[in-house]
Amino acid sequence: MTKTEILAALKNLTAEERLEIIETASRMMRDDIEQKAQRKAERKLKLRAAAEAAVPLYEPGGPLHDLWSPDSEPYFDSEEEYLSAGVKTNA
């Protein structure tokens, strides 16, 4: 049903029926807004939990610590090898 058809149909209803439809539509919109906010909050909690679960991997002794530690050995043997690997630098 198009918006034009809905508005035309509303003209055939009583004022009380129109108010009932408005109240129902408003309730549906509030429910949609609440559900969207709830999904957003759940997604935020899941992302936070995933980030917190990853922290130990990057702490000393974790399997990824050496990869990101400033004290770790370079992955490439030379700057030339680094550049030929297709890694872009900011320099």
PyMOL Python script that loads the backbone (N, CA, C, O; Angstrom):
from pymol import cmd

cmd.read_pdbstr("""\
ATOM      1  N   MET A   1       0.845  -1.167   0.000  1.00  0.00           N
ATOM      2  CA  MET A   1       0.000   0.000   0.000  1.00  0.00           C
ATOM      3  C   MET A   1       0.900   1.244   0.000  1.00  0.00           C
ATOM      4  O   MET A   1       1.852   1.317   0.778  1.00  0.00           O
ATOM      5  N   THR A   2       0.614   2.189  -0.840  1.00  0.00           N
ATOM      6  CA  THR A   2       1.423   3.395  -0.917  1.00  0.00           C
ATOM      7  C   THR A   2       0.962   4.415   0.124  1.00  0.00           C
ATOM      8  O   THR A   2      -0.112   4.286   0.713  1.00  0.00           O
ATOM      9  N   LYS A   3       1.780   5.408   0.331  1.00  0.00           N
ATOM     10  CA  LYS A   3       1.442   6.467   1.281  1.00  0.00           C
ATOM     11  C   LYS A   3       0.162   7.171   0.848  1.00  0.00           C
ATOM     12  O   LYS A   3      -0.684   7.495   1.682  1.00  0.00           O
ATOM     13  N   THR A   4       0.021   7.406  -0.440  1.00  0.00           N
ATOM     14  CA  THR A   4      -1.172   8.069  -0.962  1.00  0.00           C
ATOM     15  C   THR A   4      -2.424   7.233  -0.684  1.00  0.00           C
ATOM     16  O   THR A   4      -3.467   7.767  -0.308  1.00  0.00           O
ATOM     17  N   GLU A   5      -2.307   5.928  -0.873  1.00  0.00           N
ATOM     18  CA  GLU A   5      -3.444   5.036  -0.606  1.00  0.00           C
ATOM     19  C   GLU A   5      -3.804   5.021   0.869  1.00  0.00           C
ATOM     20  O   GLU A   5      -4.981   4.996   1.228  1.00  0.00           O
ATOM     21  N   ILE A   6      -2.798   5.035   1.713  1.00  0.00           N
ATOM     22  CA  ILE A   6      -3.039   5.039   3.160  1.00  0.00           C
ATOM     23  C   ILE A   6      -3.743   6.325   3.568  1.00  0.00           C
ATOM     24  O   ILE A   6      -4.720   6.293   4.317  1.00  0.00           O
ATOM     25  N   LEU A   7      -3.248   7.458   3.075  1.00  0.00           N
ATOM     26  CA  LEU A   7      -3.870   8.743   3.420  1.00  0.00           C
ATOM     27  C   LEU A   7      -5.301   8.820   2.903  1.00  0.00           C
ATOM     28  O   LEU A   7      -6.171   9.372   3.576  1.00  0.00           O
ATOM     29  N   ALA A   8      -5.555   8.275   1.719  1.00  0.00           N
ATOM     30  CA  ALA A   8      -6.916   8.255   1.176  1.00  0.00           C
ATOM     31  C   ALA A   8      -7.816   7.381   2.043  1.00  0.00           C
ATOM     32  O   ALA A   8      -8.970   7.733   2.291  1.00  0.00           O
ATOM     33  N   ALA A   9      -7.300   6.254   2.503  1.00  0.00           N
ATOM     34  CA  ALA A   9      -8.088   5.360   3.343  1.00  0.00           C
ATOM     35  C   ALA A   9      -8.382   6.006   4.695  1.00  0.00           C
ATOM     36  O   ALA A   9      -9.451   5.789   5.265  1.00  0.00           O
ATOM     37  N   LEU A  10      -7.443   6.796   5.210  1.00  0.00           N
ATOM     38  CA  LEU A  10      -7.654   7.461   6.499  1.00  0.00           C
ATOM     39  C   LEU A  10      -8.830   8.436   6.441  1.00  0.00           C
ATOM     40  O   LEU A  10      -9.501   8.656   7.450  1.00  0.00           O
ATOM     41  N   LYS A  11      -9.080   9.013   5.288  1.00  0.00           N
ATOM     42  CA  LYS A  11     -10.183   9.961   5.145  1.00  0.00           C
ATOM     43  C   LYS A  11     -11.537   9.288   5.380  1.00  0.00           C
ATOM     44  O   LYS A  11     -12.510   9.947   5.748  1.00  0.00           O
ATOM     45  N   ASN A  12     -11.589   7.986   5.165  1.00  0.00           N
ATOM     46  CA  ASN A  12     -12.840   7.243   5.330  1.00  0.00           C
ATOM     47  C   ASN A  12     -13.064   6.783   6.766  1.00  0.00           C
ATOM     48  O   ASN A  12     -14.102   6.194   7.068  1.00  0.00           O
ATOM     49  N   LEU A  13     -12.113   7.039   7.651  1.00  0.00           N
ATOM     50  CA  LEU A  13     -12.223   6.592   9.038  1.00  0.00           C
ATOM     51  C   LEU A  13     -12.720   7.721   9.934  1.00  0.00           C
ATOM     52  O   LEU A  13     -12.648   8.900   9.585  1.00  0.00           O
ATOM     53  N   THR A  14     -13.223   7.325  11.092  1.00  0.00           N
ATOM     54  CA  THR A  14     -13.642   8.324  12.077  1.00  0.00           C
ATOM     55  C   THR A  14     -12.400   8.884  12.769  1.00  0.00           C
ATOM     56  O   THR A  14     -11.305   8.332  12.659  1.00  0.00           O
ATOM     57  N   ALA A  15     -12.592   9.971  13.470  1.00  0.00           N
ATOM     58  CA  ALA A  15     -11.477  10.588  14.199  1.00  0.00           C
ATOM     59  C   ALA A  15     -10.902   9.613  15.227  1.00  0.00           C
ATOM     60  O   ALA A  15      -9.686   9.552  15.411  1.00  0.00           O
ATOM     61  N   GLU A  16     -11.764   8.855  15.892  1.00  0.00           N
ATOM     62  CA  GLU A  16     -11.298   7.882  16.890  1.00  0.00           C
ATOM     63  C   GLU A  16     -10.458   6.779  16.242  1.00  0.00           C
ATOM     64  O   GLU A  16      -9.437   6.362  16.789  1.00  0.00           O
ATOM     65  N   GLU A  17     -10.894   6.320  15.085  1.00  0.00           N
ATOM     66  CA  GLU A  17     -10.145   5.284  14.372  1.00  0.00           C
ATOM     67  C   GLU A  17      -8.791   5.810  13.911  1.00  0.00           C
ATOM     68  O   GLU A  17      -7.789   5.097  13.961  1.00  0.00           O
ATOM     69  N   ARG A  18      -8.769   7.054  13.466  1.00  0.00           N
ATOM     70  CA  ARG A  18      -7.499   7.656  13.052  1.00  0.00           C
ATOM     71  C   ARG A  18      -6.540   7.761  14.231  1.00  0.00           C
ATOM     72  O   ARG A  18      -5.355   7.453  14.107  1.00  0.00           O
ATOM     73  N   LEU A  19      -7.068   8.203  15.387  1.00  0.00           N
ATOM     74  CA  LEU A  19      -6.222   8.303  16.579  1.00  0.00           C
ATOM     75  C   LEU A  19      -5.681   6.935  16.991  1.00  0.00           C
ATOM     76  O   LEU A  19      -4.527   6.812  17.402  1.00  0.00           O
ATOM     77  N   GLU A  20      -6.520   5.916  16.879  1.00  0.00           N
ATOM     78  CA  GLU A  20      -6.092   4.549  17.211  1.00  0.00           C
ATOM     79  C   GLU A  20      -4.940   4.117  16.288  1.00  0.00           C
ATOM     80  O   GLU A  20      -3.971   3.502  16.734  1.00  0.00           O
ATOM     81  N   ILE A  21      -5.060   4.445  15.021  1.00  0.00           N
ATOM     82  CA  ILE A  21      -4.005   4.102  14.063  1.00  0.00           C
ATOM     83  C   ILE A  21      -2.731   4.878  14.377  1.00  0.00           C
ATOM     84  O   ILE A  21      -1.632   4.326  14.315  1.00  0.00           O
ATOM     85  N   ILE A  22      -2.876   6.145  14.710  1.00  0.00           N
ATOM     86  CA  ILE A  22      -1.706   6.962  15.065  1.00  0.00           C
ATOM     87  C   ILE A  22      -1.014   6.389  16.298  1.00  0.00           C
ATOM     88  O   ILE A  22       0.212   6.286  16.331  1.00  0.00           O
ATOM     89  N   GLU A  23      -1.793   6.018  17.306  1.00  0.00           N
ATOM     90  CA  GLU A  23      -1.219   5.444  18.526  1.00  0.00           C
ATOM     91  C   GLU A  23      -0.499   4.133  18.226  1.00  0.00           C
ATOM     92  O   GLU A  23       0.591   3.889  18.742  1.00  0.00           O
ATOM     93  N   THR A  24      -1.100   3.299  17.402  1.00  0.00           N
ATOM     94  CA  THR A  24      -0.480   2.021  17.043  1.00  0.00           C
ATOM     95  C   THR A  24       0.803   2.242  16.258  1.00  0.00           C
ATOM     96  O   THR A  24       1.815   1.590  16.515  1.00  0.00           O
ATOM     97  N   ALA A  25       0.760   3.166  15.297  1.00  0.00           N
ATOM     98  CA  ALA A  25       1.964   3.468  14.508  1.00  0.00           C
ATOM     99  C   ALA A  25       3.069   4.041  15.398  1.00  0.00           C
ATOM    100  O   ALA A  25       4.240   3.702  15.228  1.00  0.00           O
ATOM    101  N   SER A  26       2.704   4.898  16.335  1.00  0.00           N
ATOM    102  CA  SER A  26       3.691   5.473  17.258  1.00  0.00           C
ATOM    103  C   SER A  26       4.317   4.386  18.125  1.00  0.00           C
ATOM    104  O   SER A  26       5.526   4.387  18.354  1.00  0.00           O
ATOM    105  N   ARG A  27       3.495   3.463  18.603  1.00  0.00           N
ATOM    106  CA  ARG A  27       3.997   2.359  19.418  1.00  0.00           C
ATOM    107  C   ARG A  27       4.965   1.493  18.603  1.00  0.00           C
ATOM    108  O   ARG A  27       6.002   1.063  19.109  1.00  0.00           O
ATOM    109  N   MET A  28       4.615   1.244  17.345  1.00  0.00           N
ATOM    110  CA  MET A  28       5.490   0.448  16.471  1.00  0.00           C
ATOM    111  C   MET A  28       6.830   1.158  16.264  1.00  0.00           C
ATOM    112  O   MET A  28       7.884   0.523  16.277  1.00  0.00           O
ATOM    113  N   MET A  29       6.781   2.467  16.075  1.00  0.00           N
ATOM    114  CA  MET A  29       8.015   3.231  15.884  1.00  0.00           C
ATOM    115  C   MET A  29       8.881   3.206  17.144  1.00  0.00           C
ATOM    116  O   MET A  29      10.098   3.046  17.063  1.00  0.00           O
ATOM    117  N   ARG A  30       8.241   3.366  18.319  1.00  0.00           N
ATOM    118  CA  ARG A  30       8.999   3.299  19.578  1.00  0.00           C
ATOM    119  C   ARG A  30       9.655   1.934  19.740  1.00  0.00           C
ATOM    120  O   ARG A  30      10.812   1.840  20.147  1.00  0.00           O
ATOM    121  N   ASP A  31       8.914   0.880  19.420  1.00  0.00           N
ATOM    122  CA  ASP A  31       9.464  -0.479  19.516  1.00  0.00           C
ATOM    123  C   ASP A  31      10.667  -0.635  18.581  1.00  0.00           C
ATOM    124  O   ASP A  31      11.688  -1.203  18.969  1.00  0.00           O
ATOM    125  N   ASP A  32      10.544  -0.135  17.363  1.00  0.00           N
ATOM    126  CA  ASP A  32      11.655  -0.217  16.413  1.00  0.00           C
ATOM    127  C   ASP A  32      12.880   0.527  16.929  1.00  0.00           C
ATOM    128  O   ASP A  32      14.003   0.031  16.830  1.00  0.00           O
ATOM    129  N   ILE A  33      12.662   1.715  17.478  1.00  0.00           N
ATOM    130  CA  ILE A  33      13.772   2.515  18.010  1.00  0.00           C
ATOM    131  C   ILE A  33      14.432   1.799  19.185  1.00  0.00           C
ATOM    132  O   ILE A  33      15.658   1.765  19.284  1.00  0.00           O
ATOM    133  N   GLU A  34      13.624   1.232  20.070  1.00  0.00           N
ATOM    134  CA  GLU A  34      14.160   0.506  21.219  1.00  0.00           C
ATOM    135  C   GLU A  34      14.947  -0.728  20.779  1.00  0.00           C
ATOM    136  O   GLU A  34      16.013  -1.013  21.325  1.00  0.00           O
ATOM    137  N   GLN A  35      14.429  -1.453  19.800  1.00  0.00           N
ATOM    138  CA  GLN A  35      15.126  -2.642  19.313  1.00  0.00           C
ATOM    139  C   GLN A  35      16.458  -2.264  18.672  1.00  0.00           C
ATOM    140  O   GLN A  35      17.460  -2.955  18.859  1.00  0.00           O
ATOM    141  N   LYS A  36      16.469  -1.179  17.925  1.00  0.00           N
ATOM    142  CA  LYS A  36      17.708  -0.722  17.295  1.00  0.00           C
ATOM    143  C   LYS A  36      18.732  -0.340  18.359  1.00  0.00           C
ATOM    144  O   LYS A  36      19.907  -0.686  18.241  1.00  0.00           O
ATOM    145  N   ALA A  37      18.295   0.368  19.394  1.00  0.00           N
ATOM    146  CA  ALA A  37      19.197   0.756  20.475  1.00  0.00           C
ATOM    147  C   ALA A  37      19.712  -0.475  21.210  1.00  0.00           C
ATOM    148  O   ALA A  37      20.878  -0.528  21.599  1.00  0.00           O
ATOM    149  N   GLN A  38      18.847  -1.459  21.400  1.00  0.00           N
ATOM    150  CA  GLN A  38      19.254  -2.692  22.081  1.00  0.00           C
ATOM    151  C   GLN A  38      20.283  -3.459  21.246  1.00  0.00           C
ATOM    152  O   GLN A  38      21.267  -3.964  21.788  1.00  0.00           O
ATOM    153  N   ARG A  39      20.062  -3.550  19.934  1.00  0.00           N
ATOM    154  CA  ARG A  39      21.025  -4.237  19.060  1.00  0.00           C
ATOM    155  C   ARG A  39      22.371  -3.515  19.078  1.00  0.00           C
ATOM    156  O   ARG A  39      23.424  -4.154  19.087  1.00  0.00           O
ATOM    157  N   LYS A  40      22.334  -2.186  19.083  1.00  0.00           N
ATOM    158  CA  LYS A  40      23.566  -1.400  19.105  1.00  0.00           C
ATOM    159  C   LYS A  40      24.315  -1.637  20.416  1.00  0.00           C
ATOM    160  O   LYS A  40      25.537  -1.787  20.411  1.00  0.00           O
ATOM    161  N   ALA A  41      23.593  -1.672  21.537  1.00  0.00           N
ATOM    162  CA  ALA A  41      24.221  -1.914  22.835  1.00  0.00           C
ATOM    163  C   ALA A  41      24.808  -3.327  22.895  1.00  0.00           C
ATOM    164  O   ALA A  41      25.903  -3.524  23.422  1.00  0.00           O
ATOM    165  N   GLU A  42      24.084  -4.304  22.359  1.00  0.00           N
ATOM    166  CA  GLU A  42      24.586  -5.683  22.349  1.00  0.00           C
ATOM    167  C   GLU A  42      25.842  -5.794  21.492  1.00  0.00           C
ATOM    168  O   GLU A  42      26.801  -6.465  21.875  1.00  0.00           O
ATOM    169  N   ARG A  43      25.840  -5.139  20.335  1.00  0.00           N
ATOM    170  CA  ARG A  43      27.004  -5.160  19.450  1.00  0.00           C
ATOM    171  C   ARG A  43      28.209  -4.521  20.140  1.00  0.00           C
ATOM    172  O   ARG A  43      29.333  -5.008  20.017  1.00  0.00           O
ATOM    173  N   LYS A  44      27.967  -3.429  20.866  1.00  0.00           N
ATOM    174  CA  LYS A  44      29.040  -2.754  21.584  1.00  0.00           C
ATOM    175  C   LYS A  44      29.613  -3.668  22.672  1.00  0.00           C
ATOM    176  O   LYS A  44      30.828  -3.727  22.858  1.00  0.00           O
ATOM    177  N   LEU A  45      28.743  -4.376  23.385  1.00  0.00           N
ATOM    178  CA  LEU A  45      29.205  -5.305  24.419  1.00  0.00           C
ATOM    179  C   LEU A  45      30.023  -6.450  23.818  1.00  0.00           C
ATOM    180  O   LEU A  45      31.035  -6.861  24.387  1.00  0.00           O
ATOM    181  N   LYS A  46      29.582  -6.962  22.667  1.00  0.00           N
ATOM    182  CA  LYS A  46      30.316  -8.051  22.011  1.00  0.00           C
ATOM    183  C   LYS A  46      31.692  -7.583  21.549  1.00  0.00           C
ATOM    184  O   LYS A  46      32.679  -8.303  21.700  1.00  0.00           O
ATOM    185  N   LEU A  47      31.757  -6.380  20.987  1.00  0.00           N
ATOM    186  CA  LEU A  47      33.045  -5.846  20.549  1.00  0.00           C
ATOM    187  C   LEU A  47      33.977  -5.632  21.735  1.00  0.00           C
ATOM    188  O   LEU A  47      35.173  -5.916  21.659  1.00  0.00           O
ATOM    189  N   ARG A  48      33.420  -5.130  22.826  1.00  0.00           N
ATOM    190  CA  ARG A  48      34.224  -4.903  24.028  1.00  0.00           C
ATOM    191  C   ARG A  48      34.764  -6.229  24.570  1.00  0.00           C
ATOM    192  O   ARG A  48      35.932  -6.329  24.944  1.00  0.00           O
ATOM    193  N   ALA A  49      33.900  -7.239  24.606  1.00  0.00           N
ATOM    194  CA  ALA A  49      34.315  -8.557  25.105  1.00  0.00           C
ATOM    195  C   ALA A  49      35.402  -9.145  24.213  1.00  0.00           C
ATOM    196  O   ALA A  49      36.355  -9.744  24.709  1.00  0.00           O
ATOM    197  N   ALA A  50      35.263  -8.978  22.904  1.00  0.00           N
ATOM    198  CA  ALA A  50      36.278  -9.499  21.981  1.00  0.00           C
ATOM    199  C   ALA A  50      37.604  -8.782  22.179  1.00  0.00           C
ATOM    200  O   ALA A  50      38.660  -9.414  22.168  1.00  0.00           O
ATOM    201  N   ALA A  51      37.556  -7.476  22.359  1.00  0.00           N
ATOM    202  CA  ALA A  51      38.783  -6.710  22.572  1.00  0.00           C
ATOM    203  C   ALA A  51      39.447  -7.106  23.885  1.00  0.00           C
ATOM    204  O   ALA A  51      40.666  -7.264  23.947  1.00  0.00           O
ATOM    205  N   GLU A  52      38.649  -7.264  24.929  1.00  0.00           N
ATOM    206  CA  GLU A  52      39.200  -7.658  26.229  1.00  0.00           C
ATOM    207  C   GLU A  52      39.780  -9.073  26.181  1.00  0.00           C
ATOM    208  O   GLU A  52      40.782  -9.358  26.838  1.00  0.00           O
ATOM    209  N   ALA A  53      39.152  -9.955  25.405  1.00  0.00           N
ATOM    210  CA  ALA A  53      39.656 -11.325  25.288  1.00  0.00           C
ATOM    211  C   ALA A  53      40.989 -11.359  24.549  1.00  0.00           C
ATOM    212  O   ALA A  53      41.794 -12.264  24.767  1.00  0.00           O
ATOM    213  N   ALA A  54      41.231 -10.369  23.665  1.00  0.00           N
ATOM    214  CA  ALA A  54      42.467 -10.340  22.887  1.00  0.00           C
ATOM    215  C   ALA A  54      43.641  -9.734  23.644  1.00  0.00           C
ATOM    216  O   ALA A  54      44.792  -9.940  23.260  1.00  0.00           O
ATOM    217  N   VAL A  55      43.374  -8.998  24.702  1.00  0.00           N
ATOM    218  CA  VAL A  55      44.444  -8.311  25.434  1.00  0.00           C
ATOM    219  C   VAL A  55      45.562  -9.259  25.862  1.00  0.00           C
ATOM    220  O   VAL A  55      46.730  -8.931  25.653  1.00  0.00           O
ATOM    221  N   PRO A  56      45.262 -10.417  26.451  1.00  0.00           N
ATOM    222  CA  PRO A  56      46.344 -11.307  26.880  1.00  0.00           C
ATOM    223  C   PRO A  56      47.262 -11.766  25.735  1.00  0.00           C
ATOM    224  O   PRO A  56      48.426 -12.092  25.968  1.00  0.00           O
ATOM    225  N   LEU A  57      46.747 -11.792  24.525  1.00  0.00           N
ATOM    226  CA  LEU A  57      47.564 -12.207  23.392  1.00  0.00           C
ATOM    227  C   LEU A  57      48.711 -11.230  23.130  1.00  0.00           C
ATOM    228  O   LEU A  57      49.773 -11.623  22.648  1.00  0.00           O
ATOM    229  N   TYR A  58      48.486  -9.955  23.451  1.00  0.00           N
ATOM    230  CA  TYR A  58      49.470  -8.908  23.177  1.00  0.00           C
ATOM    231  C   TYR A  58      50.311  -8.529  24.397  1.00  0.00           C
ATOM    232  O   TYR A  58      51.241  -7.731  24.278  1.00  0.00           O
ATOM    233  N   GLU A  59      50.000  -9.084  25.558  1.00  0.00           N
ATOM    234  CA  GLU A  59      50.770  -8.807  26.765  1.00  0.00           C
ATOM    235  C   GLU A  59      52.050  -9.637  26.768  1.00  0.00           C
ATOM    236  O   GLU A  59      52.141 -10.635  26.053  1.00  0.00           O
ATOM    237  N   PRO A  60      53.040  -9.234  27.568  1.00  0.00           N
ATOM    238  CA  PRO A  60      54.275 -10.029  27.639  1.00  0.00           C
ATOM    239  C   PRO A  60      53.970 -11.499  27.923  1.00  0.00           C
ATOM    240  O   PRO A  60      53.202 -11.833  28.825  1.00  0.00           O
ATOM    241  N   GLY A  61      54.585 -12.353  27.136  1.00  0.00           N
ATOM    242  CA  GLY A  61      54.345 -13.793  27.258  1.00  0.00           C
ATOM    243  C   GLY A  61      53.258 -14.294  26.332  1.00  0.00           C
ATOM    244  O   GLY A  61      53.125 -15.500  26.124  1.00  0.00           O
ATOM    245  N   GLY A  62      52.482 -13.385  25.776  1.00  0.00           N
ATOM    246  CA  GLY A  62      51.416 -13.767  24.847  1.00  0.00           C
ATOM    247  C   GLY A  62      52.001 -14.055  23.476  1.00  0.00           C
ATOM    248  O   GLY A  62      53.078 -13.560  23.144  1.00  0.00           O
ATOM    249  N   PRO A  63      51.304 -14.851  22.678  1.00  0.00           N
ATOM    250  CA  PRO A  63      51.840 -15.249  21.378  1.00  0.00           C
ATOM    251  C   PRO A  63      52.032 -14.093  20.388  1.00  0.00           C
ATOM    252  O   PRO A  63      52.811 -14.231  19.444  1.00  0.00           O
ATOM    253  N   LEU A  64      51.361 -12.983  20.572  1.00  0.00           N
ATOM    254  CA  LEU A  64      51.502 -11.860  19.639  1.00  0.00           C
ATOM    255  C   LEU A  64      52.335 -10.713  20.218  1.00  0.00           C
ATOM    256  O   LEU A  64      52.527  -9.691  19.560  1.00  0.00           O
ATOM    257  N   HIS A  65      52.818 -10.880  21.426  1.00  0.00           N
ATOM    258  CA  HIS A  65      53.575  -9.798  22.065  1.00  0.00           C
ATOM    259  C   HIS A  65      54.814  -9.420  21.268  1.00  0.00           C
ATOM    260  O   HIS A  65      55.066  -8.238  21.034  1.00  0.00           O
ATOM    261  N   ASP A  66      55.583 -10.408  20.853  1.00  0.00           N
ATOM    262  CA  ASP A  66      56.819 -10.115  20.126  1.00  0.00           C
ATOM    263  C   ASP A  66      56.556  -9.443  18.790  1.00  0.00           C
ATOM    264  O   ASP A  66      57.374  -8.655  18.316  1.00  0.00           O
ATOM    265  N   LEU A  67      55.440  -9.745  18.192  1.00  0.00           N
ATOM    266  CA  LEU A  67      55.106  -9.154  16.903  1.00  0.00           C
ATOM    267  C   LEU A  67      54.935  -7.640  17.011  1.00  0.00           C
ATOM    268  O   LEU A  67      55.276  -6.909  16.081  1.00  0.00           O
ATOM    269  N   TRP A  68      54.409  -7.172  18.136  1.00  0.00           N
ATOM    270  CA  TRP A  68      54.104  -5.751  18.291  1.00  0.00           C
ATOM    271  C   TRP A  68      55.014  -5.032  19.283  1.00  0.00           C
ATOM    272  O   TRP A  68      54.949  -3.809  19.408  1.00  0.00           O
ATOM    273  N   SER A  69      55.839  -5.761  19.971  1.00  0.00           N
ATOM    274  CA  SER A  69      56.706  -5.157  20.974  1.00  0.00           C
ATOM    275  C   SER A  69      57.798  -4.320  20.324  1.00  0.00           C
ATOM    276  O   SER A  69      58.382  -4.742  19.325  1.00  0.00           O
ATOM    277  N   PRO A  70      58.088  -3.132  20.876  1.00  0.00           N
ATOM    278  CA  PRO A  70      59.181  -2.319  20.329  1.00  0.00           C
ATOM    279  C   PRO A  70      60.538  -3.000  20.509  1.00  0.00           C
ATOM    280  O   PRO A  70      61.499  -2.661  19.818  1.00  0.00           O
ATOM    281  N   ASP A  71      60.618  -3.950  21.427  1.00  0.00           N
ATOM    282  CA  ASP A  71      61.871  -4.652  21.690  1.00  0.00           C
ATOM    283  C   ASP A  71      62.065  -5.861  20.782  1.00  0.00           C
ATOM    284  O   ASP A  71      63.123  -6.490  20.815  1.00  0.00           O
ATOM    285  N   SER A  72      61.066  -6.197  19.977  1.00  0.00           N
ATOM    286  CA  SER A  72      61.177  -7.393  19.143  1.00  0.00           C
ATOM    287  C   SER A  72      62.100  -7.141  17.954  1.00  0.00           C
ATOM    288  O   SER A  72      62.356  -6.001  17.567  1.00  0.00           O
ATOM    289  N   GLU A  73      62.584  -8.232  17.396  1.00  0.00           N
ATOM    290  CA  GLU A  73      63.463  -8.135  16.231  1.00  0.00           C
ATOM    291  C   GLU A  73      62.645  -7.759  15.005  1.00  0.00           C
ATOM    292  O   GLU A  73      61.466  -8.103  14.923  1.00  0.00           O
ATOM    293  N   PRO A  74      63.248  -7.059  14.053  1.00  0.00           N
ATOM    294  CA  PRO A  74      62.516  -6.692  12.833  1.00  0.00           C
ATOM    295  C   PRO A  74      62.095  -7.939  12.052  1.00  0.00           C
ATOM    296  O   PRO A  74      62.806  -8.943  12.013  1.00  0.00           O
ATOM    297  N   TYR A  75      60.950  -7.844  11.452  1.00  0.00           N
ATOM    298  CA  TYR A  75      60.438  -8.968  10.670  1.00  0.00           C
ATOM    299  C   TYR A  75      61.230  -9.114   9.375  1.00  0.00           C
ATOM    300  O   TYR A  75      61.504 -10.230   8.933  1.00  0.00           O
ATOM    301  N   PHE A  76      61.595  -7.990   8.771  1.00  0.00           N
ATOM    302  CA  PHE A  76      62.380  -7.999   7.538  1.00  0.00           C
ATOM    303  C   PHE A  76      63.848  -7.756   7.881  1.00  0.00           C
ATOM    304  O   PHE A  76      64.161  -7.046   8.838  1.00  0.00           O
ATOM    305  N   ASP A  77      64.742  -8.347   7.096  1.00  0.00           N
ATOM    306  CA  ASP A  77      66.166  -8.198   7.348  1.00  0.00           C
ATOM    307  C   ASP A  77      66.688  -6.827   6.949  1.00  0.00           C
ATOM    308  O   ASP A  77      67.665  -6.345   7.522  1.00  0.00           O
ATOM    309  N   SER A  78      66.044  -6.193   5.968  1.00  0.00           N
ATOM    310  CA  SER A  78      66.523  -4.889   5.518  1.00  0.00           C
ATOM    311  C   SER A  78      65.350  -4.027   5.074  1.00  0.00           C
ATOM    312  O   SER A  78      64.237  -4.509   4.866  1.00  0.00           O
ATOM    313  N   GLU A  79      65.637  -2.725   4.935  1.00  0.00           N
ATOM    314  CA  GLU A  79      64.618  -1.795   4.442  1.00  0.00           C
ATOM    315  C   GLU A  79      64.230  -2.152   3.007  1.00  0.00           C
ATOM    316  O   GLU A  79      63.073  -1.996   2.615  1.00  0.00           O
ATOM    317  N   GLU A  80      65.194  -2.629   2.233  1.00  0.00           N
ATOM    318  CA  GLU A  80      64.924  -3.008   0.840  1.00  0.00           C
ATOM    319  C   GLU A  80      63.939  -4.180   0.783  1.00  0.00           C
ATOM    320  O   GLU A  80      63.001  -4.167  -0.014  1.00  0.00           O
ATOM    321  N   GLU A  81      64.153  -5.177   1.617  1.00  0.00           N
ATOM    322  CA  GLU A  81      63.250  -6.320   1.660  1.00  0.00           C
ATOM    323  C   GLU A  81      61.861  -5.865   2.118  1.00  0.00           C
ATOM    324  O   GLU A  81      60.846  -6.349   1.617  1.00  0.00           O
ATOM    325  N   TYR A  82      61.825  -4.952   3.052  1.00  0.00           N
ATOM    326  CA  TYR A  82      60.585  -4.402   3.568  1.00  0.00           C
ATOM    327  C   TYR A  82      59.805  -3.720   2.439  1.00  0.00           C
ATOM    328  O   TYR A  82      58.602  -3.936   2.289  1.00  0.00           O
ATOM    329  N   LEU A  83      60.495  -2.902   1.655  1.00  0.00           N
ATOM    330  CA  LEU A  83      59.849  -2.184   0.569  1.00  0.00           C
ATOM    331  C   LEU A  83      59.443  -3.084  -0.585  1.00  0.00           C
ATOM    332  O   LEU A  83      58.414  -2.852  -1.219  1.00  0.00           O
ATOM    333  N   SER A  84      60.236  -4.103  -0.864  1.00  0.00           N
ATOM    334  CA  SER A  84      59.904  -5.010  -1.958  1.00  0.00           C
ATOM    335  C   SER A  84      58.727  -5.925  -1.605  1.00  0.00           C
ATOM    336  O   SER A  84      58.119  -6.534  -2.485  1.00  0.00           O
ATOM    337  N   ALA A  85      58.421  -6.012  -0.331  1.00  0.00           N
ATOM    338  CA  ALA A  85      57.272  -6.838   0.082  1.00  0.00           C
ATOM    339  C   ALA A  85      55.956  -6.124  -0.166  1.00  0.00           C
ATOM    340  O   ALA A  85      54.884  -6.691   0.049  1.00  0.00           O
ATOM    341  N   GLY A  86      56.037  -4.868  -0.621  1.00  0.00           N
ATOM    342  CA  GLY A  86      54.813  -4.135  -0.919  1.00  0.00           C
ATOM    343  C   GLY A  86      54.210  -3.440   0.271  1.00  0.00           C
ATOM    344  O   GLY A  86      53.051  -3.027   0.227  1.00  0.00           O
ATOM    345  N   VAL A  87      54.975  -3.301   1.340  1.00  0.00           N
ATOM    346  CA  VAL A  87      54.483  -2.629   2.532  1.00  0.00           C
ATOM    347  C   VAL A  87      54.678  -1.130   2.361  1.00  0.00           C
ATOM    348  O   VAL A  87      55.784  -0.679   2.062  1.00  0.00           O
ATOM    349  N   LYS A  88      53.632  -0.368   2.543  1.00  0.00           N
ATOM    350  CA  LYS A  88      53.714   1.072   2.403  1.00  0.00           C
ATOM    351  C   LYS A  88      54.196   1.680   3.720  1.00  0.00           C
ATOM    352  O   LYS A  88      53.787   1.262   4.803  1.00  0.00           O
ATOM    353  N   THR A  89      55.070   2.672   3.599  1.00  0.00           N
ATOM    354  CA  THR A  89      55.570   3.360   4.779  1.00  0.00           C
ATOM    355  C   THR A  89      55.051   4.786   4.793  1.00  0.00           C
ATOM    356  O   THR A  89      54.581   5.293   3.774  1.00  0.00           O
ATOM    357  N   ASN A  90      55.136   5.424   5.933  1.00  0.00           N
ATOM    358  CA  ASN A  90      54.728   6.820   6.054  1.00  0.00           C
ATOM    359  C   ASN A  90      55.888   7.764   5.762  1.00  0.00           C
ATOM    360  O   ASN A  90      55.705   8.981   5.729  1.00  0.00           O
ATOM    361  N   ALA A  91      57.070   7.217   5.551  1.00  0.00           N
ATOM    362  CA  ALA A  91      58.248   8.042   5.352  1.00  0.00           C
ATOM    363  C   ALA A  91      58.358   8.545   3.933  1.00  0.00           C
ATOM    364  O   ALA A  91      59.304   9.260   3.602  1.00  0.00           O
TER     365      ALA A  91
END
""", "prot")
cmd.dss("prot")
cmd.show_as("cartoon", "prot")
cmd.util.cbc("prot")
cmd.orient("prot")
